[in-house]
Amino acid sequence: MIDPQVLLLGMAALGAFASVIAVYLAIFEKNLVKAVVFSAIQSTIYAFLYYVFMAPDIVLVYVPVAVGLYPAIILTLIRKTEREEKI
C-alpha cells in the first residue's frame, strides 16, 4: 500500500516538473498567444498544487486572477500589437 504522503509528494513533484516545462515553453515561444496559453497552463498547475496542499483560500484568489484575468488582459494587449515576436 502506498503511503498517502508519498503519493501527495509525488503528485507535487510531477506538477512542479510540468510547471517548469510550461514556463520553458512560454519563454521560448515566438507566437505570443501560445506563450500566454502556456503561462495559463503553468498557473493552473500552481492552483492545483495549492489545492493539493490544502490552501483553498489562496486557490480562490489565484484562479480568477492568474488563470482568468491576467491572460485576458495580455491577450487584449497582444490584439493591439503584433502576434509574433520579432528578434
C-alpha positions in Angstrom: 0.0 0.0 0.0 1.3 3.4 -0.9 1.5 6.0 1.8 -0.8 9.0 1.1 2.0 11.4 1.9 4.3 9.8 -0.6 1.5 9.9 -3.2 0.9 13.6 -2.4 4.6 14.5 -2.7 4.8 12.5 -6.0 1.9 14.4 -7.4 3.5 17.7 -6.3 6.8 16.7 -7.9 5.1 15.9 -11.2 3.1 19.1 -11.1 6.3 21.1 -10.4 8.1 19.4 -13.3 5.1 20.1 -15.6 5.1 23.7 -14.5 8.8 24.1 -15.3 8.1 22.7 -18.8 5.2 25.1 -19.3 7.4 28.0 -18.2 10.2 27.0 -20.6 7.7 26.7 -23.5 6.2 30.1 -22.6 9.6 31.8 -22.6 10.8 30.4 -25.9 7.6 30.5 -27.9 7.6 33.1 -30.7 3.8 33.2 -31.0 2.7 35.4 -28.2 -0.8 33.9 -27.9 0.7 30.4 -27.4 3.0 31.9 -24.8 0.0 33.2 -22.9 -1.7 29.8 -23.1 1.5 28.1 -21.7 1.6 30.7 -18.9 -2.1 30.0 -18.1 -1.3 26.3 -18.0 1.5 26.9 -15.6 -0.8 29.0 -13.4 -3.4 26.2 -13.5 -0.8 23.7 -12.3 0.1 26.0 -9.5 -3.5 26.4 -8.5 -3.8 22.6 -8.4 -0.8 22.4 -6.2 -2.2 25.0 -3.8 -5.4 22.9 -3.7 -3.5 19.7 -3.0 -1.5 21.3 -0.2 -4.8 22.5 1.3 -4.6 26.2 0.8 -8.2 26.8 -0.6 -8.1 30.5 0.3 -5.1 31.0 -2.0 -6.8 29.0 -4.8 -9.9 31.1 -4.6 -7.9 34.2 -5.3 -5.2 32.7 -7.6 -7.5 31.0 -10.1 -9.6 34.1 -11.2 -6.5 36.4 -11.3 -3.7 34.2 -12.7 -5.8 31.9 -14.9 -8.6 34.2 -16.0 -7.9 37.9 -15.6 -4.2 38.1 -16.4 -4.3 36.1 -19.6 -7.4 38.1 -20.7 -5.5 41.4 -20.3 -2.4 40.1 -22.0 -4.4 38.8 -24.9 -6.2 42.1 -25.3 -2.8 43.8 -25.4 -1.5 41.3 -28.0 -4.5 42.0 -30.1 -3.4 45.7 -30.3 0.1 44.8 -31.3 1.7 42.0 -33.5 1.0 38.4 -32.8 4.6 37.2 -33.4 7.7 38.2 -31.5 10.4 39.6 -33.7 14.0 39.4 -32.8 
